[in-house]
């Protein structure tokens, strides 16, 4: 077997690309969260199968265009989040140009925009809850109300958790003397969580608002 050597006749050693343990741990944790939401989906379909007339009556009260609007906002936040990750990967925490020079934005500017879009989604969901409560769709009103608020409510809590995560990453970038790979990794794993939350909501939106 031929051994590949460098020019100075020193045998070449392969480079080991070990996975980042923080990223691996985050993926494993998100897998457990996926099972949690799978349980909520199963509960939804089970109750829906046994209460067809109730589902048709209560689902008619949903404001689908409004839900589609806040869904679009949440999906857009995934793109702004990823732009923030790109900035973090090139170790650029802050903008290098004017506030309107978007091409020169750093991680913080993109993550702040993502935070704002996520906050709008949470505010929109809160408004939707208020409207539904006024129409007697509550957590304790019937099976539909219970499963609707449980599924969307738990997702909303996950969104709030993601918003807190963005603030922590931004704060860490200001606290660090030098923005390095540790801070970049924090931004990357936060983006994993945020993309997961967005994908779960797309599933919820289709199941709850489209497949009525």
C-alpha positions as CSV (number, residue, x, y, z in Angstrom):
1,X,0.0,0.0,0.0
2,X,1.4,3.4,-1.0
3,X,1.8,5.9,1.8
4,X,1.2,9.5,0.7
5,X,4.0,11.8,2.0
6,X,4.6,15.5,2.2
7,X,7.5,17.1,0.2
8,X,9.8,16.7,3.2
9,X,9.1,12.9,3.2
10,X,7.1,13.1,6.5
11,X,4.0,10.8,6.3
12,X,0.8,12.7,5.9
13,X,-1.7,12.2,8.7
14,X,-5.5,12.5,8.0
15,X,-7.3,15.5,9.6
16,X,-10.0,14.4,12.0
17,X,-13.2,16.5,11.6
18,X,-14.9,15.8,14.9
19,X,-18.5,17.0,15.2
20,X,-19.1,20.0,17.5
21,X,-20.5,18.5,20.7
22,X,-22.7,21.5,21.4
23,X,-24.3,21.1,17.9
24,X,-24.7,17.4,18.4
25,X,-26.4,17.9,21.8
26,X,-28.7,20.5,20.4
27,X,-29.8,18.2,17.6
28,X,-30.4,15.3,20.0
29,X,-32.5,17.7,22.2
30,X,-34.5,18.9,19.2
31,X,-35.2,15.3,18.3
32,X,-36.8,14.8,21.8
33,X,-38.8,18.0,21.2
34,X,-40.0,16.6,17.9
35,X,-41.4,13.6,19.7
36,X,-43.2,15.9,22.1
37,X,-44.9,17.7,19.2
38,X,-45.6,14.4,17.5
39,X,-47.6,13.5,20.6
40,X,-49.6,16.8,20.4
41,X,-50.3,16.1,16.7
42,X,-51.5,12.6,17.6
43,X,-53.8,14.0,20.3
44,X,-55.2,16.5,17.8
45,X,-56.0,13.9,15.1
46,X,-57.5,11.5,17.7
47,X,-59.9,14.0,19.1
48,X,-60.7,15.3,15.7
49,X,-61.6,11.8,14.5
50,X,-64.1,11.4,17.3
51,X,-65.6,14.9,17.2
52,X,-66.1,15.8,13.5
53,X,-69.1,18.0,13.9
54,X,-67.5,19.9,16.8
55,X,-64.3,20.5,14.7
56,X,-66.2,21.8,11.7
57,X,-68.2,24.2,13.9
58,X,-65.3,25.5,15.9
59,X,-62.7,25.6,13.1
60,X,-65.1,27.9,11.2
61,X,-64.3,30.6,13.7
62,X,-60.6,30.7,12.8
63,X,-59.3,33.7,10.9
64,X,-57.2,31.9,8.2
65,X,-55.9,35.0,6.4
66,X,-54.7,36.5,9.7
67,X,-53.0,33.2,10.6
68,X,-51.4,33.0,7.2
69,X,-50.0,36.6,7.6
70,X,-48.3,35.9,11.0
71,X,-47.1,32.5,9.6
72,X,-45.5,34.3,6.7
73,X,-43.8,36.7,9.2
74,X,-42.5,33.7,11.2
75,X,-41.2,32.0,8.1
76,X,-39.5,35.2,7.0
77,X,-37.7,35.3,10.4
78,X,-36.0,32.0,9.5
79,X,-34.3,33.7,6.5
80,X,-33.2,36.7,8.6
81,X,-31.9,34.3,11.3
82,X,-29.8,32.4,8.7
83,X,-28.3,35.7,7.4
84,X,-27.3,36.3,11.0
85,X,-25.7,32.9,11.1
86,X,-23.7,33.7,7.9
87,X,-22.4,36.8,9.6
88,X,-21.5,34.8,12.8
89,X,-19.6,32.3,10.7
90,X,-17.5,35.0,9.2
91,X,-17.0,36.3,12.8
92,X,-18.8,39.6,12.2
93,X,-21.0,40.4,15.2
94,X,-21.9,44.0,14.2
95,X,-22.5,46.0,11.0
96,X,-19.5,47.6,9.2
97,X,-21.6,50.3,7.4
98,X,-24.7,52.4,7.8
99,X,-27.9,51.0,9.3
100,X,-29.5,50.9,5.9
101,X,-26.5,49.1,4.3
102,X,-28.0,45.7,4.8
103,X,-25.2,43.9,2.9
104,X,-22.9,45.0,5.7
105,X,-25.0,44.0,8.6
106,X,-23.5,41.7,11.3
107,X,-25.1,39.0,13.4
108,X,-26.6,41.4,15.9
109,X,-28.6,43.4,13.3
110,X,-30.0,40.3,11.7
111,X,-30.8,38.6,15.0
112,X,-32.5,41.8,16.3
113,X,-34.7,41.8,13.1
114,X,-35.4,38.1,13.7
115,X,-36.4,38.9,17.3
116,X,-38.8,41.7,16.1
117,X,-40.4,39.3,13.6
118,X,-40.8,36.6,16.2
119,X,-42.3,39.1,18.7
120,X,-44.8,40.2,16.0
121,X,-45.8,36.6,15.6
122,X,-46.3,36.1,19.4
123,X,-48.3,39.4,19.6
124,X,-50.4,38.2,16.6
125,X,-51.1,34.9,18.3
126,X,-52.1,36.6,21.5
127,X,-54.5,38.8,19.6
128,X,-56.0,35.7,17.9
129,X,-56.5,34.1,21.4
130,X,-58.3,37.2,22.6
131,X,-60.7,37.1,19.6
132,X,-61.4,33.3,20.0
133,X,-62.1,33.7,23.7
134,X,-64.6,36.4,22.9
135,X,-66.3,33.8,20.6
136,X,-66.4,31.3,23.5
137,X,-63.5,29.2,22.3
138,X,-61.5,28.7,25.5
139,X,-59.2,26.1,26.9
140,X,-62.0,24.6,29.0
141,X,-64.9,25.1,26.5
142,X,-64.7,21.8,24.7
143,X,-62.2,19.3,23.2
144,X,-61.4,21.5,20.3
145,X,-60.6,24.5,22.5
146,X,-58.4,22.3,24.7
147,X,-56.3,20.8,21.9
148,X,-56.1,24.1,20.0
149,X,-54.7,26.0,22.9
150,X,-52.4,23.2,24.0
151,X,-50.8,22.7,20.6
152,X,-50.5,26.4,19.6
153,X,-49.7,27.4,23.2
154,X,-46.8,25.1,23.7
155,X,-45.5,26.2,20.3
156,X,-45.8,29.8,21.4
157,X,-43.8,29.1,24.5
158,X,-41.1,27.6,22.3
159,X,-41.1,30.8,20.2
160,X,-40.7,32.9,23.4
161,X,-37.8,30.6,24.4
162,X,-36.2,31.3,21.0
163,X,-36.6,35.0,21.5
164,X,-34.8,34.8,24.8
165,X,-32.1,32.8,23.1
166,X,-31.5,35.6,20.6
167,X,-31.2,38.2,23.3
168,X,-28.6,36.0,25.2
169,X,-26.6,35.5,22.0
170,X,-26.6,39.2,21.3
171,X,-25.7,40.0,24.9
172,X,-22.9,37.5,24.8
173,X,-21.4,39.1,21.6
174,X,-21.3,42.5,23.4
175,X,-19.8,40.9,26.6
176,X,-17.1,39.0,24.8
177,X,-13.8,40.8,24.4
178,X,-13.4,39.2,21.0
179,X,-16.1,37.5,19.0
180,X,-14.8,34.0,18.3
181,X,-15.9,30.5,17.4
182,X,-17.5,30.0,20.8
183,X,-19.8,32.9,20.2
184,X,-20.4,31.8,16.6
185,X,-21.4,28.3,17.8
186,X,-24.0,29.8,20.2
187,X,-25.5,31.7,17.2
188,X,-25.5,28.5,15.1
189,X,-27.2,26.3,17.6
190,X,-29.8,29.0,18.3
191,X,-30.6,29.0,14.6
192,X,-31.1,25.3,14.7
193,X,-33.8,25.8,17.4
194,X,-35.4,28.6,15.6
195,X,-35.7,26.8,12.3
196,X,-37.1,23.8,14.2
197,X,-39.8,26.1,15.7
198,X,-40.7,27.5,12.3
199,X,-41.0,24.1,10.7
200,X,-43.2,22.9,13.5
201,X,-45.5,25.9,13.1
202,X,-45.8,25.3,9.4
203,X,-47.1,21.8,10.3
204,X,-49.5,23.2,12.8
205,X,-50.8,25.8,10.4
206,X,-51.5,23.2,7.7
207,X,-53.2,20.8,10.1
208,X,-55.2,23.4,12.1
209,X,-56.0,26.1,9.6
210,X,-55.9,24.4,6.2
211,X,-57.1,20.8,6.8
212,X,-60.2,21.9,8.7
